[in-house]
Amino acid sequence: MKKTIITVATTGAFPTKEHNPAVPLTPKEIANDVVECWKAGAAVAHLHMRDDEGKGTMNKEKFRETVELIRSKCDIILNLTTSGDLHATDETRMVHLMELQPEMASYDAGTMNWMHSGIFLNHPLFLEKLGNTMQEYNVKPEIEIFDSGMVYNSLYYLKKGVLKAPLHFQFVLGAPGGTAATVENLVYLKSLIPQDSTWSAFGIGAGHLPILLATLALGGHVRVGMEDNVFYAKDRLAKSNAEFVERAGRLIKEANQQVATPAEARKILGLSK
């Protein structure tokens, strides 16, 4: 029976407690939230940090505090963002990987107009430096794909040796400025990646549940959490990130699949721990 990985994205760089009071923001809140999600079945936690004012930050000490709290309580796979602040320098986006050596981190495979208000910059030199740094420190890239051109970028860097096979893709659908959250777009993106790749997908906002269901039908892994969607259902805020994880677990079982444990996820993703 297929083992399906649940990734929880607890916080992101933008949702606030005004959007949903349950969004975790401080290192302690995020760590406690991740542990509850691990108990509910999440095998991977994708982490963003916030500064003391609640804004997205790449502050390595915020990452350090959060990572240490989580590692002291559970064996969930930690996947650290490299894009938690649109104004961060290239060095700031990588230094936490060198010092904390997480098992995974995000690799956003191209530049895009973000939310119709800014530029999400991932220039070629940075992508080469990031890929090489991840290889040096044994960090598995989660290749985030916001449009089909980013798949082609990834295959270029694979051929160049900046990335190593097998690749792991995360399809991001519904981000303003990126690919719309439709089943047709998900099927197309899946068709572009190498057959030996693993992949996951999620939809933002109203696209959350349709893409979750389509991903299960197509054999992918899933991602849930308040980074992507603060509503559990129409007009009903999620009570917690664990509530999203619990629903994903139920749907996985109803799809005649099994929820992967962290140990099983490590094997699926080829992690060395």
C-alpha atoms as a printed R data frame, in Angstrom:
    type eleno elety resid chain resno       x      y       z
1   ATOM     1    CA   MET     A     1   0.000  0.000   0.000
2   ATOM     2    CA   LYS     A     2   1.321  3.440  -0.948
3   ATOM     3    CA   LYS     A     3   2.816  5.533   1.855
4   ATOM     4    CA   THR     A     4   1.875  9.205   1.559
5   ATOM     5    CA   ILE     A     5   3.844 11.981   3.243
6   ATOM     6    CA   ILE     A     6   2.031 14.832   4.970
7   ATOM     7    CA   THR     A     7   3.997 18.082   5.123
8   ATOM     8    CA   VAL     A     8   2.678 20.802   7.405
9   ATOM     9    CA   ALA     A     9   3.492 24.434   6.627
10  ATOM    10    CA   THR     A    10   2.613 26.051   9.908
11  ATOM    11    CA   THR     A    11   3.264 29.745   9.530
12  ATOM    12    CA   GLY     A    12   4.527 31.159   6.249
13  ATOM    13    CA   ALA     A    13   5.715 34.744   5.913
14  ATOM    14    CA   PHE     A    14   2.373 36.518   5.642
15  ATOM    15    CA   PRO     A    15  -0.647 35.140   7.608
16  ATOM    16    CA   THR     A    16  -1.235 36.920  10.919
17  ATOM    17    CA   LYS     A    17  -3.341 36.338  13.993
18  ATOM    18    CA   GLU     A    18  -5.790 38.814  12.485
19  ATOM    19    CA   HIS     A    19  -6.315 36.311   9.683
20  ATOM    20    CA   ASN     A    20  -6.578 33.432  12.151
21  ATOM    21    CA   PRO     A    21  -5.759 33.628  15.896
22  ATOM    22    CA   ALA     A    22  -4.283 30.111  15.733
23  ATOM    23    CA   VAL     A    23  -1.398 31.052  13.399
24  ATOM    24    CA   PRO     A    24   1.815 30.290  15.366
25  ATOM    25    CA   LEU     A    25   4.381 33.097  15.227
26  ATOM    26    CA   THR     A    26   6.977 32.792  18.006
27  ATOM    27    CA   PRO     A    27   9.570 29.997  18.182
28  ATOM    28    CA   LYS     A    28   7.739 28.426  21.127
29  ATOM    29    CA   GLU     A    29   4.350 28.650  19.412
30  ATOM    30    CA   ILE     A    30   5.723 27.185  16.192
31  ATOM    31    CA   ALA     A    31   7.537 24.360  17.998
32  ATOM    32    CA   ASN     A    32   4.488 23.412  20.064
33  ATOM    33    CA   ASP     A    33   2.345 23.516  16.933
34  ATOM    34    CA   VAL     A    34   4.752 21.279  15.016
35  ATOM    35    CA   VAL     A    35   4.758 18.695  17.814
36  ATOM    36    CA   GLU     A    36   0.951 18.559  17.750
37  ATOM    37    CA   CYS     A    37   1.040 18.139  13.969
38  ATOM    38    CA   TRP     A    38   3.602 15.338  14.329
39  ATOM    39    CA   LYS     A    39   1.268 13.600  16.757
40  ATOM    40    CA   ALA     A    40  -1.531 13.984  14.196
41  ATOM    41    CA   GLY     A    41   0.533 12.354  11.432
42  ATOM    42    CA   ALA     A    42   2.758 14.975   9.804
43  ATOM    43    CA   ALA     A    43   6.157 13.623   8.744
44  ATOM    44    CA   VAL     A    44   7.642 16.922   7.515
45  ATOM    45    CA   ALA     A    45   7.408 20.458   8.911
46  ATOM    46    CA   HIS     A    46   8.107 23.363   6.561
47  ATOM    47    CA   LEU     A    47   9.204 26.284   8.710
48  ATOM    48    CA   HIS     A    48   9.153 30.053   8.319
49  ATOM    49    CA   MET     A    49  10.177 32.462  11.071
50  ATOM    50    CA   ARG     A    50   8.715 35.788  12.197
51  ATOM    51    CA   ASP     A    51  10.438 38.719  13.847
52  ATOM    52    CA   ASP     A    52   9.230 40.260  17.097
53  ATOM    53    CA   GLU     A    53   6.717 42.354  15.149
54  ATOM    54    CA   GLY     A    54   5.300 39.299  13.399
55  ATOM    55    CA   LYS     A    55   6.879 39.954  10.001
56  ATOM    56    CA   GLY     A    56   8.687 37.329   7.945
57  ATOM    57    CA   THR     A    57  12.387 37.048   8.732
58  ATOM    58    CA   MET     A    58  15.422 34.921   7.890
59  ATOM    59    CA   ASN     A    59  16.977 35.561  11.321
60  ATOM    60    CA   LYS     A    60  19.102 32.488  11.956
61  ATOM    61    CA   GLU     A    61  18.677 32.688  15.734
62  ATOM    62    CA   LYS     A    62  14.893 32.430  15.382
63  ATOM    63    CA   PHE     A    63  15.450 29.321  13.279
64  ATOM    64    CA   ARG     A    64  17.951 27.949  15.781
65  ATOM    65    CA   GLU     A    65  15.636 28.367  18.769
66  ATOM    66    CA   THR     A    66  12.703 26.799  16.944
67  ATOM    67    CA   VAL     A    67  14.712 23.895  15.531
68  ATOM    68    CA   GLU     A    68  16.219 23.051  18.916
69  ATOM    69    CA   LEU     A    69  12.801 23.066  20.591
70  ATOM    70    CA   ILE     A    70  11.337 20.750  17.952
71  ATOM    71    CA   ARG     A    71  14.301 18.380  17.848
72  ATOM    72    CA   SER     A    72  14.093 17.934  21.618
73  ATOM    73    CA   LYS     A    73  10.514 16.656  21.362
74  ATOM    74    CA   CYS     A    74  10.011 14.673  18.153
75  ATOM    75    CA   ASP     A    75  11.619 13.139  15.057
76  ATOM    76    CA   ILE     A    76   9.696 15.083  12.415
77  ATOM    77    CA   ILE     A    77  11.717 16.031   9.317
78  ATOM    78    CA   LEU     A    78  12.545 19.732   9.348
79  ATOM    79    CA   ASN     A    79  12.306 21.601   6.050
80  ATOM    80    CA   LEU     A    80  13.510 25.200   6.445
81  ATOM    81    CA   THR     A    81  12.517 27.950   4.071
82  ATOM    82    CA   THR     A    82  15.149 29.885   2.164
83  ATOM    83    CA   SER     A    83  12.635 32.563   1.160
84  ATOM    84    CA   GLY     A    84  11.086 33.977   4.300
85  ATOM    85    CA   ASP     A    85  11.807 37.628   3.516
86  ATOM    86    CA   LEU     A    86  11.714 39.169   0.033
87  ATOM    87    CA   HIS     A    87  14.444 41.635   1.068
88  ATOM    88    CA   ALA     A    88  16.930 39.107   2.493
89  ATOM    89    CA   THR     A    89  20.424 38.856   1.011
90  ATOM    90    CA   ASP     A    90  21.649 35.698  -0.691
91  ATOM    91    CA   GLU     A    91  23.908 34.941   2.272
92  ATOM    92    CA   THR     A    92  21.105 35.397   4.801
93  ATOM    93    CA   ARG     A    93  18.981 32.949   2.825
94  ATOM    94    CA   MET     A    94  21.624 30.221   3.191
95  ATOM    95    CA   VAL     A    95  23.544 30.719   6.438
96  ATOM    96    CA   HIS     A    96  20.939 28.907   8.568
97  ATOM    97    CA   LEU     A    97  21.375 25.827   6.378
98  ATOM    98    CA   MET     A    98  25.122 25.795   7.006
99  ATOM    99    CA   GLU     A    99  24.786 26.244  10.755
100 ATOM   100    CA   LEU     A   100  21.696 24.119  11.509
101 ATOM   101    CA   GLN     A   101  22.019 21.511   8.729
102 ATOM   102    CA   PRO     A   102  18.339 20.607   8.419
103 ATOM   103    CA   GLU     A   103  17.404 17.520   6.466
104 ATOM   104    CA   MET     A   104  15.492 19.571   3.890
105 ATOM   105    CA   ALA     A   105  15.080 23.151   2.702
106 ATOM   106    CA   SER     A   106  13.128 24.949   0.014
107 ATOM   107    CA   TYR     A   107  14.660 25.585  -3.407
108 ATOM   108    CA   ASP     A   108  12.460 28.046  -5.303
109 ATOM   109    CA   ALA     A   109  13.437 27.383  -8.886
110 ATOM   110    CA   GLY     A   110  12.873 30.780 -10.497
111 ATOM   111    CA   THR     A   111  11.830 34.400 -10.197
112 ATOM   112    CA   MET     A   112   8.220 35.597 -10.281
113 ATOM   113    CA   ASN     A   113   6.013 38.597  -9.604
114 ATOM   114    CA   TRP     A   114   4.782 37.961  -6.064
115 ATOM   115    CA   MET     A   115   1.222 38.770  -5.004
116 ATOM   116    CA   HIS     A   116   1.116 41.524  -7.677
117 ATOM   117    CA   SER     A   117   3.112 43.699  -5.288
118 ATOM   118    CA   GLY     A   118   6.762 42.635  -5.364
119 ATOM   119    CA   ILE     A   119   9.413 40.482  -7.012
120 ATOM   120    CA   PHE     A   120  10.263 37.046  -5.641
121 ATOM   121    CA   LEU     A   121  13.867 37.049  -6.825
122 ATOM   122    CA   ASN     A   122  15.762 33.795  -7.352
123 ATOM   123    CA   HIS     A   123  18.447 34.760  -9.850
124 ATOM   124    CA   PRO     A   124  20.629 32.152 -11.611
125 ATOM   125    CA   LEU     A   125  23.751 32.818  -9.551
126 ATOM   126    CA   PHE     A   126  21.800 32.395  -6.310
127 ATOM   127    CA   LEU     A   127  20.209 29.152  -7.500
128 ATOM   128    CA   GLU     A   128  23.640 27.760  -8.317
129 ATOM   129    CA   LYS     A   129  25.066 28.837  -4.953
130 ATOM   130    CA   LEU     A   130  22.053 27.461  -3.099
131 ATOM   131    CA   GLY     A   131  22.142 24.102  -4.866
132 ATOM   132    CA   ASN     A   132  25.868 23.706  -4.253
133 ATOM   133    CA   THR     A   133  25.496 24.710  -0.598
134 ATOM   134    CA   MET     A   134  22.726 22.157  -0.115
135 ATOM   135    CA   GLN     A   135  24.920 19.430  -1.569
136 ATOM   136    CA   GLU     A   136  27.870 20.446   0.614
137 ATOM   137    CA   TYR     A   137  25.796 20.370   3.820
138 ATOM   138    CA   ASN     A   138  23.677 17.339   2.865
139 ATOM   139    CA   VAL     A   139  20.377 19.250   2.746
140 ATOM   140    CA   LYS     A   140  17.712 17.764   0.446
141 ATOM   141    CA   PRO     A   141  16.196 20.442  -1.811
142 ATOM   142    CA   GLU     A   142  12.432 20.667  -1.917
143 ATOM   143    CA   ILE     A   143  12.114 22.201  -5.374
144 ATOM   144    CA   GLU     A   144   9.186 24.603  -5.234
145 ATOM   145    CA   ILE     A   145   7.479 25.052  -8.588
146 ATOM   146    CA   PHE     A   146   5.242 28.083  -9.152
147 ATOM   147    CA   ASP     A   147   5.071 27.735 -12.959
148 ATOM   148    CA   SER     A   148   6.203 25.297 -15.634
149 ATOM   149    CA   GLY     A   149   9.345 27.280 -16.462
150 ATOM   150    CA   MET     A   150  10.674 26.450 -13.016
151 ATOM   151    CA   VAL     A   151  10.572 22.741 -13.880
152 ATOM   152    CA   TYR     A   152  12.791 23.428 -16.875
153 ATOM   153    CA   ASN     A   153  15.138 25.474 -14.674
154 ATOM   154    CA   SER     A   154  15.378 22.527 -12.288
155 ATOM   155    CA   LEU     A   155  16.219 20.101 -15.081
156 ATOM   156    CA   TYR     A   156  18.915 22.498 -16.308
157 ATOM   157    CA   TYR     A   157  20.511 22.594 -12.852
158 ATOM   158    CA   LEU     A   158  20.193 18.818 -12.593
159 ATOM   159    CA   LYS     A   159  22.097 18.427 -15.872
160 ATOM   160    CA   LYS     A   160  24.702 20.926 -14.665
161 ATOM   161    CA   GLY     A   161  25.224 19.041 -11.381
162 ATOM   162    CA   VAL     A   162  23.876 21.779  -9.125
163 ATOM   163    CA   LEU     A   163  20.993 19.467  -8.200
164 ATOM   164    CA   LYS     A   164  21.187 15.697  -7.732
165 ATOM   165    CA   ALA     A   165  18.706 13.010  -8.747
166 ATOM   166    CA   PRO     A   166  16.269 11.872  -7.600
167 ATOM   167    CA   LEU     A   167  14.599 15.267  -7.297
168 ATOM   168    CA   HIS     A   168  11.728 16.139  -4.972
169 ATOM   169    CA   PHE     A   169   9.220 18.674  -6.286
170 ATOM   170    CA   GLN     A   170   6.602 20.729  -4.468
171 ATOM   171    CA   PHE     A   171   3.981 22.134  -6.852
172 ATOM   172    CA   VAL     A   172   2.570 25.447  -5.615
173 ATOM   173    CA   LEU     A   173  -0.788 26.262  -7.189
174 ATOM   174    CA   GLY     A   174  -2.881 29.359  -6.639
175 ATOM   175    CA   ALA     A   175  -0.221 31.890  -5.632
176 ATOM   176    CA   PRO     A   176  -1.045 35.271  -7.219
177 ATOM   177    CA   GLY     A   177   1.503 35.649 -10.004
178 ATOM   178    CA   GLY     A   178   1.948 31.883 -10.386
179 ATOM   179    CA   THR     A   179   0.037 28.919 -11.792
180 ATOM   180    CA   ALA     A   180  -3.687 28.761 -11.052
181 ATOM   181    CA   ALA     A   181  -4.946 26.007  -8.742
182 ATOM   182    CA   THR     A   182  -6.646 23.707 -11.243
183 ATOM   183    CA   VAL     A   183  -6.466 19.953 -11.676
184 ATOM   184    CA   GLU     A   184  -5.480 20.450 -15.317
185 ATOM   185    CA   ASN     A   185  -2.451 22.507 -14.298
186 ATOM   186    CA   LEU     A   186  -1.426 19.932 -11.701
187 ATOM   187    CA   VAL     A   187  -1.597 17.120 -14.263
188 ATOM   188    CA   TYR     A   188   0.500 19.178 -16.685
189 ATOM   189    CA   LEU     A   189   3.187 19.997 -14.112
190 ATOM   190    CA   LYS     A   190   3.393 16.359 -13.055
191 ATOM   191    CA   SER     A   191   3.928 15.352 -16.696
192 ATOM   192    CA   LEU     A   192   7.104 17.457 -16.916
193 ATOM   193    CA   ILE     A   193   9.193 15.920 -14.133
194 ATOM   194    CA   PRO     A   194  11.551 12.918 -14.361
195 ATOM   195    CA   GLN     A   195   9.960  9.558 -13.607
196 ATOM   196    CA   ASP     A   196  12.329  8.861 -10.723
197 ATOM   197    CA   SER     A   197  11.252 12.062  -8.930
198 ATOM   198    CA   THR     A   198   9.032 12.302  -5.881
199 ATOM   199    CA   TRP     A   199   6.477 15.081  -5.734
200 ATOM   200    CA   SER     A   200   3.962 16.853  -3.555
201 ATOM   201    CA   ALA     A   201   1.449 19.613  -4.225
202 ATOM   202    CA   PHE     A   202  -0.823 22.087  -2.518
203 ATOM   203    CA   GLY     A   203  -3.363 24.732  -3.417
204 ATOM   204    CA   ILE     A   204  -3.520 28.144  -1.795
205 ATOM   205    CA   GLY     A   205  -6.764 29.451  -0.307
206 ATOM   206    CA   ALA     A   206  -9.869 28.082  -2.014
207 ATOM   207    CA   GLY     A   207  -7.685 25.741  -4.069
208 ATOM   208    CA   HIS     A   208  -6.493 23.911  -0.970
209 ATOM   209    CA   LEU     A   209  -8.924 21.001  -0.807
210 ATOM   210    CA   PRO     A   210  -9.391 20.420  -4.573
211 ATOM   211    CA   ILE     A   211  -5.625 20.165  -5.091
212 ATOM   212    CA   LEU     A   212  -5.247 17.941  -2.024
213 ATOM   213    CA   LEU     A   213  -7.811 15.502  -3.411
214 ATOM   214    CA   ALA     A   214  -6.349 15.611  -6.927
215 ATOM   215    CA   THR     A   215  -2.846 15.024  -5.572
216 ATOM   216    CA   LEU     A   216  -3.978 11.892  -3.757
217 ATOM   217    CA   ALA     A   217  -5.680 10.626  -6.918
218 ATOM   218    CA   LEU     A   218  -2.523 11.238  -8.955
219 ATOM   219    CA   GLY     A   219  -0.215  9.518  -6.461
220 ATOM   220    CA   GLY     A   220   1.559 12.505  -4.945
221 ATOM   221    CA   HIS     A   221   2.367 13.545  -1.403
222 ATOM   222    CA   VAL     A   222   0.451 16.356   0.288
223 ATOM   223    CA   ARG     A   223   1.033 19.623   2.101
224 ATOM   224    CA   VAL     A   224  -1.377 21.406   4.423
225 ATOM   225    CA   GLY     A   225  -1.201 24.272   6.888
226 ATOM   226    CA   MET     A   226  -1.879 27.905   7.627
227 ATOM   227    CA   GLU     A   227   0.927 29.168   5.440
228 ATOM   228    CA   ASP     A   228  -1.330 28.254   2.534
229 ATOM   229    CA   ASN     A   229  -4.865 28.494   3.899
230 ATOM   230    CA   VAL     A   230  -6.354 29.671   7.208
231 ATOM   231    CA   PHE     A   231  -9.873 28.326   6.523
232 ATOM   232    CA   TYR     A   232 -10.841 24.726   7.257
233 ATOM   233    CA   ALA     A   233 -14.095 25.116   5.324
234 ATOM   234    CA   LYS     A   234 -16.082 27.947   3.785
235 ATOM   235    CA   ASP     A   235 -16.547 30.675   6.410
236 ATOM   236    CA   ARG     A   236 -14.946 28.492   9.120
237 ATOM   237    CA   LEU     A   237 -11.430 29.208  10.329
238 ATOM   238    CA   ALA     A   238  -9.167 26.273  11.105
239 ATOM   239    CA   LYS     A   239  -8.810 25.613  14.815
240 ATOM   240    CA   SER     A   240  -5.180 24.551  14.421
241 ATOM   241    CA   ASN     A   241  -2.668 23.234  11.927
242 ATOM   242    CA   ALA     A   242  -3.171 19.806  13.478
243 ATOM   243    CA   GLU     A   243  -6.787 19.931  12.307
244 ATOM   244    CA   PHE     A   244  -5.551 20.196   8.720
245 ATOM   245    CA   VAL     A   245  -3.150 17.292   9.280
246 ATOM   246    CA   GLU     A   246  -5.895 15.134  10.785
247 ATOM   247    CA   ARG     A   247  -8.155 15.707   7.775
248 ATOM   248    CA   ALA     A   248  -5.322 14.921   5.360
249 ATOM   249    CA   GLY     A   249  -4.699 11.687   7.243
250 ATOM   250    CA   ARG     A   250  -8.355 10.685   6.979
251 ATOM   251    CA   LEU     A   251  -8.416 11.397   3.248
252 ATOM   252    CA   ILE     A   252  -5.213  9.439   2.696
253 ATOM   253    CA   LYS     A   253  -6.752  6.414   4.393
254 ATOM   254    CA   GLU     A   254 -10.002  6.803   2.451
255 ATOM   255    CA   ALA     A   255  -7.903  6.810  -0.733
256 ATOM   256    CA   ASN     A   256  -6.600  3.373   0.311
257 ATOM   257    CA   GLN     A   257  -3.173  4.740   1.178
258 ATOM   258    CA   GLN     A   258  -1.201  4.912   4.426
259 ATOM   259    CA   VAL     A   259   0.156  7.967   6.236
260 ATOM   260    CA   ALA     A   260   3.958  7.848   6.139
261 ATOM   261    CA   THR     A   261   5.837  8.105   9.422
262 ATOM   262    CA   PRO     A   262   8.938 10.323   9.582
263 ATOM   263    CA   ALA     A   263  11.111  7.203   9.261
264 ATOM   264    CA   GLU     A   264   9.166  6.059   6.196
265 ATOM   265    CA   ALA     A   265   9.301  9.558   4.721
266 ATOM   266    CA   ARG     A   266  13.089  9.596   5.122
267 ATOM   267    CA   LYS     A   267  13.295  6.391   3.114
268 ATOM   268    CA   ILE     A   268  10.942  7.702   0.408
269 ATOM   269    CA   LEU     A   269  12.887 10.960   0.091
270 ATOM   270    CA   GLY     A   270  16.323  9.371   0.302
271 ATOM   271    CA   LEU     A   271  17.372 11.211   3.448
272 ATOM   272    CA   SER     A   272  20.434  9.906   5.240
273 ATOM   273    CA   LYS     A   273  19.333 10.165   8.897
